[in-house]
Amino acid sequence: MANSFPDQLAAGVRARRGSLRLSQRELAELAGVSERFVRFVEQGKRTVQLDSLIALLDTLGLELRVQTRTSPAARALAGPRAGGGLPAREQRAHELPGHGEPEDGPEARP
């Protein structure tokens, strides 16, 4: 599958490393991972360690994001709502602390 997540990740990492003019070895040293790991990510290997991947992305100034999918399967899981997601207030309540808008409460008020 040409547009799979591992393939997109591989292309993004290769492109960013190239724009920074880093060799795989240099990137590995900066990120604290093995050169082999960098090669695996850039080849689109389907199984990699998450903590090592995050270190690699952080070194490149990239981030991994999790977003709601719009695939038919994801919409089916979301239920019958037209938007397929939670109302804004419920969605904020499900965000991780420190991410997104501040929670309602005394500490959030000026």
VENURBEL-V722998 format. One record per residue. RES is the residue in one small letter. SS is DSSP state (@ for helix, = for strand, . for the rest). BURIAL is 1 if it has 24 or more other ideal C-beta (glycine too) atoms within 12 Angstrom, else 0. D_CENTER is the distance of its C-alpha to the mean C-alpha in whole Angstrom. Layout:
{{RES SS BURIAL D_CENTER} {RES SS BURIAL D_CENTER}}
//
This chain:
{{m . 0 19} {a . 0 18} {n . 0 15} {s . 0 14} {f @ 0 10} {p @ 0 11} {d @ 0 13} {q @ 0 11} {l @ 1 9} {a @ 1 13} {a @ 0 14} {g @ 1 12} {v @ 1 12} {r @ 1 16} {a @ 0 16} {r @ 1 15} {r @ 1 17} {g @ 0 20} {s @ 0 20} {l . 0 20} {r . 0 23} {l . 1 22} {s . 0 23} {q @ 1 21} {r @ 0 23} {e @ 0 23} {l @ 1 19} {a @ 1 19} {e @ 0 22} {l @ 0 20} {a @ 1 17} {g . 0 19} {v . 1 18} {s . 0 21} {e @ 0 21} {r @ 0 21} {f @ 1 17} {v @ 1 17} {r @ 0 19} {f @ 1 17} {v @ 1 14} {e @ 1 15} {q . 0 17} {g . 0 15} {k . 0 16} {r . 0 15} {t . 0 15} {v . 1 13} {q . 0 13} {l @ 0 10} {d @ 0 12} {s @ 1 13} {l @ 1 10} {i @ 0 8} {a @ 1 12} {l @ 1 12} {l @ 1 9} {d @ 0 11} {t @ 1 14} {l @ 1 13} {g . 0 12} {l . 1 9} {e . 0 5} {l . 0 2} {r . 0 3} {v . 0 6} {q . 0 9} {t . 0 12} {r . 0 13} {t . 0 17} {s . 0 18} {p @ 0 21} {a @ 0 20} {a @ 0 18} {r @ 0 21} {a @ 0 23} {l @ 0 21} {a @ 0 21} {g . 0 25} {p . 0 27} {r . 0 26} {a . 0 26} {g . 0 23} {g . 0 21} {g . 0 20} {l . 0 21} {p . 0 23} {a @ 0 22} {r @ 0 24} {e @ 0 23} {q @ 0 19} {r @ 0 19} {a @ 0 21} {h . 0 18} {e . 0 15} {l . 0 15} {p . 0 17} {g . 0 17} {h . 0 14} {g . 0 15} {e . 0 19} {p . 0 22} {e . 0 23} {d . 0 27} {g . 0 29} {p @ 0 32} {e @ 0 29} {a @ 0 27} {r . 0 31} {p . 0 32}}
//
